[in-house]
Amino acid sequence: MPDQSIPQSRPEARPPVDAAGGVPSDTPSPDGLTRRRLLGTAGATGLALGAAGGAVGYTAAPSQATPLSSIGAGEAMFHVKHQPGITQGLQARGHLVAFDLAAGAGRKEAAALLRRWSETARRLMAGEAAATDDTDVARDAGPSSLTVTFGFGNSFFTRTGLEKQRPVALDPLPDFSSDHLDKARSNGDLWVQIGADDALVAFHALRAIQKDAGKAAKVRWQMNGFNRTPGATAHPMTARNLMGQMDGTRNPKPADSDFDQRIFVPSDSTKDPAWMADGSYAVVRRIRMLLDDWEKLSVKAQEQVIGRRKSDGAALSGGTETTAMDLEKTDTNGDLVVPINAHARITRPDQNGGAAMLRRPFSYHDGIDPDGIPDAGLLFVCWQADPLRGFVTVQRKLDRGDALSQYIRHESSGLFAVPGGAAQGEYVGQRLLEA
């Protein structure tokens, strides 16, 4: 549940457009910025992401405020060391979709599909139209920080005859007591994550990916999510989830000396296949929040469940959001200020042998059940170099006594191997499929 960098500012008026429908580069915005300067601002604050050989991004701390009118100009690069959509900040709109290869489709068809998908992702992330049959949904928008990320499920390797290349880390996740999993909405041969700061840009990419699948693969499941829109708060701050809690204060930071070690597979790994170099493993969980029960609690009771103040995210032991939690502090009655079963206490890396994961979720709301209960919660996506060391270690600890567990329900699950980014002239997964 991450603390992501979401640039913030107050909305501004739209700039004029030229005859071609674009913003003239020398046209000043309401605050005196030209479009060219807005593009420069986006690059300086992390909206324009990526560089040859490596992705540029910062997920765990807010970035500088940027004009709202620059949101569409944000561009993430496709050809980078690590696939896009991992280290970028939270995006306003997201789609998670899993595919199964069609009957009779194998390695050859999978390679052709990944080649099509990669080219489509590259074009759309650059703000270009799809190569064929573009729907024009995103015609008037810029890239809007669009990212498209591809992964392989455990079953993919059997379907393509590549069992010997399947990573041990893709072994099925163990069962947990909070699981109420719908198998039809879990796992899959292929997984695609789409994120953008504009809903139409994200949908445009989703539709293009679905059309590109053609007869090679069919959708197994799809989930749609959202986050706070950049510019919606007075200043950059940690995101909140649908429980109203500031979510992700202790997310690993790219500046941490062990960030890459925890999140990405090293190029010299002895336990992962060579094609996974610079890749990561994504655990995807649809976590329903039992909001009716949660909202019956007083704010104080909610804070005891989480272990942090609801207003500003500070630990109950005192200080600010970033002040280290004092696990031993007691009140006048001798009781721990941060309860022993508080969610924030249990998930701390120092309470789990150093285990950590980069959490990058989307919230979701899929309407109201016939009995009037909201179907809403978190599309939890976490990244780690080793899911057994990262997600499984922490989830087992949560399973044994997390105070939050009675207010959530895990309803679907997936584990996917996400290879490193494609080099210039390559498609994602080429080093696996053409080995």
Disulfide bonds with the S-S distance in Angstrom:
none
